[in-house]
Amino acid sequence: MEERDKRLIEYSVEAVIMAWLAYLFFYQNFLLYRWHRGLPLPSRWPFALLGIVTGGMFLWYELVKLERELETEGETRPPVARSIAPNGGEKEGGEDPGDGEDGDVTVKKGG
């Protein structure tokens, strides 16, 4: 079994747990804030649907994150090229880095 398959199974189990906990959270909060003693219990289907949507969104998020990770893992990154200033180490804009503004002292080789 490949790493990708293992992670898909792991994310699926996490999404089911997340959906179940979301269902319980939504239903419990509704009962705490809207339901009063003596009233019949409300239907659980809307809260179950909210839990399923929450679990589906979590699974979608994890799968997109996994795909991005696998794409960047497969790419080979070229080495970063560092540019050297052709004008003897001067900063862009023609400023001399040895002018004492930032406290750095540079020594230019005479020519």
C-alpha positions as CSV (number, residue, x, y, z in Angstrom):
1,M,0.0,0.0,0.0
2,E,1.4,3.4,-1.0
3,E,1.8,6.4,1.2
4,R,-0.9,8.2,-0.6
5,D,-3.4,5.3,-0.1
6,K,-2.6,5.2,3.6
7,R,-3.1,9.0,4.0
8,L,-6.4,8.8,2.1
9,I,-7.7,6.1,4.5
10,E,-6.5,8.2,7.5
11,Y,-8.2,11.4,6.2
12,S,-11.4,9.5,5.5
13,V,-11.5,8.2,9.1
14,E,-10.8,11.7,10.3
15,A,-13.6,13.1,8.2
16,V,-16.1,10.6,9.6
17,I,-15.1,11.4,13.1
18,M,-15.2,15.1,12.3
19,A,-18.7,14.7,10.8
20,W,-19.9,12.8,13.9
21,L,-18.6,15.4,16.3
22,A,-20.0,18.3,14.2
23,Y,-23.4,16.6,14.2
24,L,-23.3,16.2,18.0
25,F,-22.1,19.8,18.4
26,F,-24.9,21.3,16.3
27,Y,-27.6,19.1,17.8
28,Q,-26.5,19.7,21.3
29,N,-26.2,23.5,20.8
30,F,-29.7,23.6,19.3
31,L,-31.1,21.7,22.2
32,L,-29.3,23.9,24.8
33,Y,-30.4,27.2,23.3
34,R,-33.8,26.5,21.6
35,W,-35.5,23.5,23.1
36,H,-37.4,23.6,26.3
37,R,-38.7,20.8,28.5
38,G,-42.0,19.4,27.5
39,L,-41.5,20.1,23.8
40,P,-41.0,17.2,21.5
41,L,-37.4,16.6,20.3
42,P,-36.6,18.2,17.0
43,S,-35.7,16.1,14.0
44,R,-32.1,15.1,13.8
45,W,-31.8,15.1,10.0
46,P,-30.9,18.7,9.5
47,F,-28.1,18.4,12.0
48,A,-26.9,15.1,10.5
49,L,-26.7,16.9,7.1
50,L,-24.7,19.7,8.7
51,G,-22.4,17.1,10.1
52,I,-22.0,15.4,6.8
53,V,-21.3,18.7,5.0
54,T,-18.7,19.6,7.7
55,G,-17.0,16.2,7.3
56,G,-17.1,16.5,3.5
57,M,-15.5,20.0,3.6
58,F,-12.8,18.7,6.0
59,L,-12.1,15.8,3.7
60,W,-11.9,18.1,0.7
61,Y,-9.5,20.4,2.5
62,E,-7.2,17.6,3.4
63,L,-7.3,16.1,-0.1
64,V,-6.4,19.4,-1.7
65,K,-3.6,19.8,0.8
66,L,-2.4,16.3,0.0
67,E,-2.4,16.9,-3.7
68,R,-0.4,20.1,-3.3
69,E,2.1,18.2,-1.2
70,L,2.5,15.4,-3.7
71,E,2.9,17.9,-6.6
72,T,5.7,19.8,-4.8
73,E,7.3,16.5,-3.8
74,G,7.5,15.3,-7.4
75,E,9.0,18.6,-8.7
76,T,12.7,19.1,-8.7
77,R,13.6,22.6,-7.8
78,P,16.4,24.2,-9.7
79,P,19.2,25.7,-7.6
80,V,18.8,29.4,-6.8
81,A,21.1,31.6,-8.8
82,R,22.6,34.4,-6.9
83,S,23.5,37.5,-8.8
84,I,26.6,39.5,-8.2
85,A,26.5,43.2,-8.9
86,P,28.6,44.0,-12.0
87,N,29.6,47.4,-10.6
88,G,31.9,46.3,-7.9
89,G,29.3,45.5,-5.2
90,E,27.2,48.7,-5.3
91,K,23.6,48.5,-4.3
92,E,20.9,49.0,-6.8
93,G,20.2,52.7,-7.5
94,G,23.9,53.5,-7.4
95,E,24.3,53.8,-3.7
96,D,27.6,52.9,-2.2
97,P,27.2,50.3,0.6
98,G,30.2,51.7,2.4
99,D,28.6,55.1,3.0
100,G,28.0,54.3,6.7
101,E,24.2,54.4,6.7
102,D,23.6,50.9,7.8
103,G,26.8,50.4,9.8
104,D,28.3,48.0,7.4
105,V,31.8,48.7,6.1
106,T,32.8,47.4,2.7
107,V,36.2,47.6,1.2
108,K,36.5,48.1,-2.5
109,K,39.4,46.8,-4.3
110,G,41.1,49.5,-6.2
111,G,41.6,49.3,-9.9
